[in-house]
């Protein structure tokens, strides 16, 4: 915890990626210590032994800084599982997500979500992250399933695609971590696979002539 003023000028001068990594590591440590509610640019700068100007040149707000810091512990993109079958791919994907939720990232995420009700910018950034990073990995899993003939071609871009990850996230938010493995398997077997394996039915309406 930061309790004294640090004169960053007495340390070795850092630039570029080295300085950015030091700032992100300091941000992550602050999130673990005081949560997003207690996060300030001043505290991060002191912990990283730099000046606030170095932070504001790279991040316009603490919300942007917090989102980038989360990448250090696995909130960013990684390769989607490729086991050769949709069921095992999705189970592997959800297990990876559950493991992250049970670690430091999960605690930080819960804290961030709690702050979204009165921080519109943080809410926007979280929505963007949740609806781009996670679904992108799911989409790649589903596209390979299309190539194998397991599901219809329209599934990867449909609302059905994100149901499994949404259910897992809801389980985490409601009941916390760790998430039992049987929950992961139930989501895949009882909800997700029956849903995405349904054959698409053409809409019936005035345009169809019926």
PyMOL commands that set and color helices and strands:
alter all, ss='L'
color gray80, all
select helices_A, chain A and resi 8-10+16-34+36-38+41-48+52-56+62-73+86-102+104-118+120-147+155-157+159-175+181-197+206-208
alter helices_A, ss='H'
color red, helices_A
deselect
rebuild
show_as cartoon
